[in-house]
Amino acid sequence: MSAKTTPDRRATPPSPAQSPQRPAARFNDRLEQATRGAMARVAGNRKTGRMVVAFVLAFSIFAIANPRVFLSPLNMQNIGVAAPEIGVIAIAMMLAMLTGGIDLSLVAIANLSAITIVSLYSGIAASDPALAESLTIPILLAGVVVGIGCGVLNSVLVSVVGITPILATLGTMQILNGIAVVTTGGSTLYGAPAGLSAFGRTALGPVPLLFVVFIVIAALVALFVSRTPLGRKIQLEGANPVAARYSGISSRTVLTSTYTIGGALAGVAGVLFLARNPTASADYGASYVLLVIVIAVLGGTNPNGGFASVAGIVLATLTLQIVSSGFTALRLSSYEYAIAQGVILIAVMVLDYLMANRRSRRSRVEPGPPPTPPGLADSSSTTLTDSH
Amino acid sequence: MASPPTAAVEPVLAVHGITKRFGGVTALAGVSLDLLPGEVHCLAGENGCGKSTLIKIISGVERPDSGEVIIDGVAHSRMNATSAITSGVQVIYQDFSLFPNLTVAENIVLTAEVAGRQKLYRAASVRPKARAIVDELQLDLDLDSEVGDLSVADKQLTAICRALVHAARVIIMDEPTTALTHTEVARLFAVVERLRARGVALVFVSHKLEEVLAISQRVTIMRSGRVVTSGLASDFDRRSIAEHMTGSELDESRLVADLDESAAPRLVVSHLDLPGAFHDVSFSVRPGEILGVTGLLGSGRTEIAEAIFGARPAASGEIFIDGRRADIRSIPDAVDAGIGYVPEDRLSQGLFLEKSIADNIVAGSLDRHRNRWHGLDRARIRATIAGLFSDLKINAPNPEAPVRSLSGGNAQRVVLAKWLATEPKVLVLNGPTVGVDVGSKAQILDLLRKAAARGMAIIVISDDAPELVSCCHRVLVVARGRVTHELSGDEITAEIIHERMAA
């Protein structure tokens, strides 16, 4: 890594996880920091780096296979507009996985948020369209609040009642899906604030505004995870819940905030659904539940908790979106896309395994002191039974 | 103690001129060792001296670059783990590698059945086989209890029995006495005598020099991949072994700072009570004082510490810090009150193994490093990490290295750093030097003295008497959940502590 030797400050690329450069920070300080962190960053960014490769690879393959359709501005715009809603849910999934849990209810929450917004809007618009339009922001907030409410429900089940996250959120997913079907009668609802649809169509030059929103959310979450005490506690809780407890970290606080934030992000994803397409239904994005888990893991999230990278999630989201639209450009079906998803996931996992093998062989070059033997893992459990 | 075996006996196992390199680093340089039937051979050395690598080579897990392993006069240059087992070499690791969900009898017999390529498992044949071994060693083991419910000592005995099923000629035990009480150690040593009578050669890898000296016939000491010295155990004492291990003279004399007798106590524990764990525990610790708490495993010493830290709060009684009553119902309560706790099991309770040293150091003090926007003040965090990293002399290339890569002594320093970063008023340490090599141990005790000198009140829970003698102003002895003795001044000697603990 060049950061080790070059004094150039561009040598440390400002990824969302480690950005704003404070101009006041002394150069010396930066150099020292860069050197000390270099090792860790190589380790931490390895998975992100691998996603950069996958991203470039996917893009090149389709750009070469069918440049006329794939590289068209329309297709690029489509990728930029479709990625955010999946990406935001994947970021929420990453947070849950960072604590060592999972949140299966995120897509259901997003749908419920979208249904809430459409119902409120069309309910008000039926009597007074102008009023409904002027209430756009409160109506959208209502959708996000529904998301937060669902997140709170999850967090109570996981952190207070202590249900395993996969079961708790499986339950809430079913409940929320059921509520969505019952309230909509299973049909698709139409109608979203015109302002929101206009926002969804707007672009800053070639970049759709929705995509900008996605990047802003990603940057905020990255800052939250790496630069706030709570974010660090979320990482530590996932890395070793027992040590976190013995370090004075309250798992209840950590889990409660994680699932609540996840709910809020899913609520925002519901808004993004509507910005792209002013319809809401209970079964929208049914395939997203597993897709966002794939994205989270591809993006470098450790399913056992403790490690994740928002930059990796953004790249993984884009890569899968590129493959999806590339398949469309090549006139392949969504079933073939499903196969590709599975192949990519397994290929990346195999790649990980091979790289880990090579690393461990290389790291034997410097064996250092042998790892401490398992210690007294049993002694605490025997303190009460043993009284000779 | 039995007389040492004579040199005329043919060794069961001998290694000659073993060299092993990992890349550019030489882990073993021309190491030779021979094990005689019926001897206990102590293999001592600091972490990283190469003894683990040597054991791996003897047990066929690693292959030497040069040199040979000779078992019963047959040289094996390409031994693997399976051929080592069939040749009668057994290693009992610290975690014993037992199946907690199976019974003692099944654990003893099952691996041999599997290794013997038995196609079918006959439950009926298990018990007699296991019974024969347990009887031969005259053990009091319940063959039908599940291993998960056993004490550490009984798990160890189960592992020894399992080794004998494989007709073990050489049994290597990694830190066999670390997790045992004094009575259990005595029991283990009785079993070891019976194993010797069978002609088994035993290798003890240990940090606990006193105990090992009591049972070993010969001692081999390694440092930096070489055998520094080897000879009869009777020619060594604690001090000379430590000197050979560290390569320098070790100061283990009592070194305690004078206390300001008039200072108000920093911590007062008053009539603390938790049914089933401890009763009516009262004591106080002054600023700058190091208080030792000792007792057998299960005496309630750990429970008292965990009650003060809020991990298992007391049912009644009061805790005062600097004269103010602290209502400790949870760990965050204790941390807010200024209490830090270095837990007993550092690998699972103390450390985030996959995280960096830096992340571990600030894990307990994240809220103290907030800036005015409630984010982390990164400059201050860097200063804290860099300061503690160098003050505590943590031996790693940089603070970003993962904690997993550290040796026991360095890992413990990281746990210590985590709590020093919170600037606690009271620091409780449970077994601060368990599994730590001799050199690091002295340094860790020194760090405690320095922390105390800054006005901290320190409680050291330990069953390592020399360690308590070395650093404690007073020592409380706990038995059956009560404080039975308080030792101070000249009363604090290893002999008196042992005597009071056993009483």
Interface residues (C-beta under 8 A of the other chain):
Chain A: A25 D29 Q33 T35 R36 G37 A38 M39 A40 A43 L223 R227 T228 P229 R232 K233 Q235 L236 A239 N240 V242 A243 A244 R245 Y246 S247 G248 I249 S250 G306 F307 R364 V365 E366 P367 G368 P369 P370 P371 T372 P373 P374 G375 L376 A377 D378 S379 S380 T382 T383 L384 T385 D386 S387 H388
Chain B: F22 G23 G24 V25 A27 N47 G48 S52 T53 Y93 Q94 D95 D149 S151 V152 A153 K155 D174 E175 T178 A179 T181 T183 E184 G276 A277 L296 L297 G298 S299 T302 E303 A311 S330 I331 P332 A334 V335 Y341 P343 E344 D345 R346 L347 S348 Q349 G350 L351 F352 L353 E354 K355 S356 A358 D359 V362 A363 G364 L366 D367 H369 R370 H374 G375 L376 R378 A379 R382 P397 N398 P399 E400 A401 P402 R404 S405 L406 S407 G408 N410 A411 K418 T422 G431 V434 G435 R480
